[in-house]
Amino acid sequence: MAIFAPLDCFIYCVLGWFTHMVYKTWRNIYRDPLVKIPGPKLWASFRLPYVISLWRGRLVYGDIVRVAPNEVSFATEAAWDDIYCHRSGHSPFLKNPIWWGEVPGRAESIVSASTTKNHERLRRIIGSCFTDKAHVEAEPSVQQHVSKLIEKLTERVSGSKSGSYIVNIVDWYMFTTFDIIGDLGFGDSNAFGCLDNSTYHPWVLEIFSYFKLGALLSTIRFYDMLAQVIMRALPANMVKAQEKNYQWACQKVHRRLNLEVQRRDFMSKLLPHFSPDAGMGDETRKLSPTELENNFYVLTVAGSETCGTVLSGTTNYLIKTPDSLRSLTEEVRGAFQDPNMLTFESLSKLPYLNAVIKEGLRLSPPVGGALSHVVPEGVTLCVEFGSPVAYTNVGVHQWSLYRSATKFHKSTAFIPARWLEPALSDPESPYHADHRDAVQAFSTGTWACIGKQLGLAELRLILARMVWNFDLSLPVNGNNVVWEKQKHYVLVQKEGFDVELSMRSDLRG
């Protein structure tokens, strides 16, 4: 019997793998059920080109594009209901486990739940943190940290001989949103101490790096053999650092569990639904310790990064559109004579402020890409091309939809007026036909962001306090960032940019 040398075996394995990939590529392009859906042949062959240039591809291929061998991307408002909302008589579109699956050994979270029943259970339990009553109880903590932001910035402006001070506003927004979620989540007003120390907590810096790594690893997981090789080749210190980061959050959770003092934070709402003895088999059970840990980890990241992104993006556009900034400033200052009057409720009634937030969500959504779900059997999505077959990955690509020239007049321009009268009711307005319902930055349906209302209240308060206290402007020689040219790794990889602050004239000492 002939015995192959190790090198021969390796060569045969490589040739076999190469032959398989050539066949798979040919099949993806010419014989796949998705072949009728528009999209470049290269995207139909491999996934990587899609990651690089999806938005530009839509200018050529339209609103429904095959972006990868087993993925179709939609930029239509109807797709929001089709994919993310419950459809009578049909199975739900569950989340794509390749993108949303949990790290082995961790319990499912509200974001990664793999079944409708478990997602509904987690949403029902965690929803107790975001009721109207819970928002009222959370407001004092949010107000405290926003006031500290204003205090810290006022110190810098007042100490400047020129009467103005240039700040990296992205950092200050992120300091604030992380301190807020640390307080509400872990019951510790100094959990991160970003504002007090005017710098990021090490845990926060690790989170930033995790998104980039996570996005790349998720892309690789579409290729099983390659994923196994790369995962085994990851440096041990990188894997250990990520686990240490997660364990730090777990320790904060258990510290809060052991506190005897009563606080009106997230944990106080979840304790009635928690049992240290809860198992993992019954989907009607209370929260187990591992579920509590992982869901708090998710809430901490989602509750800080998303608000920080929208605030940064909105401010980036405002300082470049002086008329919009002036209108916002005049509305806020004209409505309130004292900063203590700026509350969740009072700010929700300001039309221009709300229009600015909506336009900020359109042009700087926290998640610019698609929240990928999987087509169930027996569902039709796009009749004109033949519906994507079962188990195809689909999603609404927010960045492309919100900037579509067929959906919005002057689609790449920051124009809050498109959300106001007369645009809403006057057919003569150039913005009357805008597809405003297409903007669902918090998603929609049963998978919509559970913290949407608290997030909006936080966005309004921080932005309103900034323009009430300071005159904001674009520095002449500052670090300027073009928001739409930044990289995306699940969330926006935010670059710091400068804003010049000066005290409003009637508040100067």
Steps between C-alpha positions, in 0.01 A plus 500: 500500500635841403561738783468875429756733647362780719576757229303301243203480734514874555510568125203271435304670778572845356404387149179345632409817689582717195288280270211521747523880515509530119189283471326691779583833333364379163185374668449826693516702178308282253288238680400651834127575566597866554651537152217726371554764769721789376852530630857475378632152422792555738263564792304187412826304517653620825390702803796738544423738207157566653659621821710748303263674260128437558375858482673571167356177363145618564548790260542238228278211607214669684310439823520120507850363458660159537806593699645158583446135402218457751398857584262758354505862617189721486475879492120525499272610782263208433780261595488626859157344547571195285818400686473631854127502578269208569321374188179312562519141386879501457792399715710792627829612346746400773834666543795370303699292752827564315473872575310484825596166658640509851855426607511132603418460867293817532123510540286657231423869528208705374713573191609143425189299596472218247128421546191718498388361834825581678521844340145581612583380850815710527329802348213474747737481796747767390214722386434574867810725488345717229142567603369856536540471877857375460584801281375737768712323760807504272486871421674630817806282427510610137463866600783465752749379241392748233545782753848366573579510126395866486697575816819344363472682168415829672820473707703472182326782317513733802869427552589595144644848445343517155150442636459182300632147521540228236401150608492156343123477537483128419699416812283716724179354366633149551620584854144608578310210344725238664469668841121509463469132410749405773279673753170360371638154434740428783353731762832683527517869405875462462509159331713637218587846633563632149374852568673528838832390353445660157618182335376158398484211742722210374187282466351753257813503284486121478140520380603728212757251377259208540258628233766503230622153590144367535395626155801341333454169680131491412586542132752217521246267665323470166794278396514214751846362426662842486322606819631199691856570390485871584325451836771256606767741381372796703759613756420364844539844657232641266249232597590540867457879483148465359403252770646724769293786363184291523582379852545858619139569403390179671671608821315833486172311465569283805618800701164665430317179594668509839410862574237532769422864422189558291559675169265576214730353235472218246589234754215599729261427212658165415543355849137377519569304179832354614577170666851374582368147450336557159597236246547523124230266370169668573437812289233622745745509788649794686836649404796280584827652630671457161205659321509794738872544439483490122192717468656767721811485283286555189296780661818679607648499152176570313390774739822697469642447153177567313418829673860615476502429127179691425604797714839517330359466150223753559744755643738440209225599257368787714828691519524476119146631448492829697138576415382173654718552806367855540137384477560229759678737737227763475225245562662351811604832655168661418305220666692484829633772726673258736689175429297322766199541273657267242338168584414181313137612470555867410760423233280241332267788400758707307435448129833618361705309757312183413547569130875539553512167685305326223727642232802398708364146518454500122853611411691353794315185608677295769489191277554603140486149358229237506376307802523162332212252532431170328212430259268226633333250272193605303561878493503729194699824510575631149279348233663691215826305532373181655485496877815416699482135596473375856810552715622793291640785712308825453487843658431869448821691434431821686785710364392439140128542567532824694726661237302385199424783257175325407383508862616843619536838333862617535558164664856563622429846644421563867156666486289473818220691325405185310344375828295817566205690362453593216695199369252261663180650360588729209524314166700793363784442748802334339514269802133402502563172317791394722464143627523591869363162611805338342713628789491236770837551667382304807364225272132405513262223596576240764875552453496878549738652754337462839668815633383730219299744712767536768762543226301777332450677834873483565582633152262795539627590846872494420468689172261757650724564802797550268333769287330659803833552677746547215543656161626220276703555184736331257859597588699667223801273546336214688501131426212464253341161430276416206250277674403287203860406424557321830533123521226273631562188710143415605495851652674810370873513569475859619789737442534790738422844363526849647224737603567853624299587810440842652257601771180658375534876535240548775669236719852638480632624831 
